[in-house]
């Protein structure tokens, strides 16, 4: 088993409860952790899981989402990666999604949600 960790991917998203958030959009950041069941036996991309595939899946989900909640987007990313795993190579998927610009009257860096699924159950 091994893990792939993709840290601090940055996207412009059009999610949010308020109409201005959906219209103008805002910055979000995302981390992905997946656990892969097998260990590569040779130095070949065909013998492993390509993290480039994960980036493409995440980018498509972010670009197409008009969800109100970051929880909804995070869960849709988890589900999309699980759907990609038709060979049963993954044992865990975890997404941390941060919304940077917030319509909150206060001082904070971001709000983060974490969604995941243990695929061994």
C-alpha positions as CSV (number, residue, x, y, z in Angstrom):
1,X,0.0,0.0,0.0
2,X,1.1,3.6,-0.6
3,X,-0.4,7.0,-0.5
4,X,-0.7,9.8,-3.0
5,X,-1.1,13.3,-1.5
6,X,-1.8,16.3,-3.7
7,X,-1.5,19.5,-1.6
8,X,-3.0,23.0,-2.0
9,X,-4.4,22.7,-5.5
10,X,-5.9,26.1,-6.4
11,X,-9.1,26.7,-8.4
12,X,-11.6,29.5,-9.1
13,X,-15.0,28.2,-8.2
14,X,-18.6,29.4,-8.6
15,X,-20.1,27.8,-5.6
16,X,-21.8,29.5,-2.7
17,X,-25.0,30.3,-1.0
18,X,-25.1,34.0,-2.2
19,X,-25.8,35.0,-5.8
20,X,-22.6,37.1,-5.9
21,X,-20.5,34.1,-5.0
22,X,-22.0,32.1,-7.9
23,X,-21.7,35.1,-10.3
24,X,-18.2,36.3,-9.4
25,X,-16.7,33.2,-8.0
26,X,-14.0,32.9,-5.5
27,X,-10.7,31.1,-4.7
28,X,-10.7,27.6,-3.2
29,X,-7.9,25.3,-2.3
30,X,-8.0,21.6,-2.1
31,X,-5.9,18.7,-0.8
32,X,-6.4,15.1,-1.9
33,X,-5.2,12.0,-0.2
34,X,-5.7,8.5,-1.7
35,X,-4.5,5.2,-0.5
36,X,-3.6,2.7,-3.2
37,X,-3.8,-1.0,-2.3
38,X,-0.9,-2.3,-4.2
39,X,2.8,-1.3,-4.5
40,X,4.2,-0.8,-8.0
41,X,6.5,-3.7,-9.1
42,X,8.2,-1.8,-11.9
43,X,9.0,1.7,-13.0
44,X,6.0,2.0,-15.3
45,X,3.0,4.3,-15.2
46,X,0.8,1.3,-16.2
47,X,1.8,-0.4,-12.9
48,X,0.6,2.5,-10.7
49,X,-2.2,5.1,-10.3
50,X,-1.6,8.4,-12.1
51,X,-2.2,11.4,-9.9
52,X,-2.7,13.4,-13.2
53,X,-6.0,11.6,-13.5
54,X,-7.1,12.8,-10.1
55,X,-6.2,16.4,-10.9
56,X,-8.3,16.2,-14.1
57,X,-11.3,14.7,-12.2
58,X,-11.1,17.4,-9.5
59,X,-10.7,20.2,-12.1
60,X,-13.8,19.1,-13.9
61,X,-15.9,18.8,-10.8
62,X,-14.9,22.3,-9.6
63,X,-15.5,23.9,-13.0
64,X,-18.9,22.3,-13.4
65,X,-20.2,22.7,-9.9
66,X,-22.7,25.4,-9.0
67,X,-23.4,23.9,-5.5
68,X,-24.3,26.1,-2.6
69,X,-22.1,24.3,-0.1
70,X,-18.4,23.4,-0.1
71,X,-19.5,20.1,1.6
72,X,-21.5,19.3,-1.6
73,X,-18.5,19.9,-3.8
74,X,-16.1,18.0,-1.6
75,X,-18.4,15.0,-1.6
76,X,-18.9,15.1,-5.4
77,X,-15.1,15.0,-5.8
78,X,-14.9,11.9,-3.5
79,X,-17.7,10.2,-5.5
80,X,-16.1,11.1,-8.8
81,X,-12.8,9.5,-7.8
82,X,-14.5,6.4,-6.4
83,X,-16.3,6.1,-9.8
84,X,-13.0,6.4,-11.6
85,X,-11.6,3.4,-9.6
86,X,-13.2,0.7,-11.7
87,X,-10.3,-1.6,-10.9
88,X,-10.7,-1.4,-7.2
89,X,-7.2,0.0,-6.7
90,X,-8.0,2.5,-4.0
91,X,-8.6,1.8,-0.3
92,X,-9.3,5.4,0.8
93,X,-10.2,8.8,-0.6
94,X,-10.0,12.0,1.4
95,X,-10.6,15.6,0.3
96,X,-10.0,18.8,2.2
97,X,-11.6,21.8,0.6
98,X,-10.9,25.3,1.7
99,X,-12.9,28.4,0.8
100,X,-10.6,31.4,1.0
101,X,-12.8,34.5,0.5
102,X,-15.7,34.4,3.0
103,X,-18.8,36.5,3.4
104,X,-18.2,36.6,7.1
105,X,-17.7,39.7,9.2
106,X,-14.6,38.4,11.0
107,X,-10.9,37.7,10.6
108,X,-9.9,34.2,9.5
109,X,-7.7,32.6,6.8
110,X,-10.3,30.1,5.5
111,X,-13.0,27.6,6.2
112,X,-12.3,24.0,5.5
113,X,-14.4,20.9,5.2
114,X,-13.0,17.3,5.1
115,X,-14.8,14.5,3.4
116,X,-13.7,11.0,2.8
117,X,-14.5,7.4,2.3
118,X,-12.7,4.2,3.5
119,X,-13.3,1.8,0.6
120,X,-12.4,-1.3,2.5
121,X,-15.8,-1.5,4.2
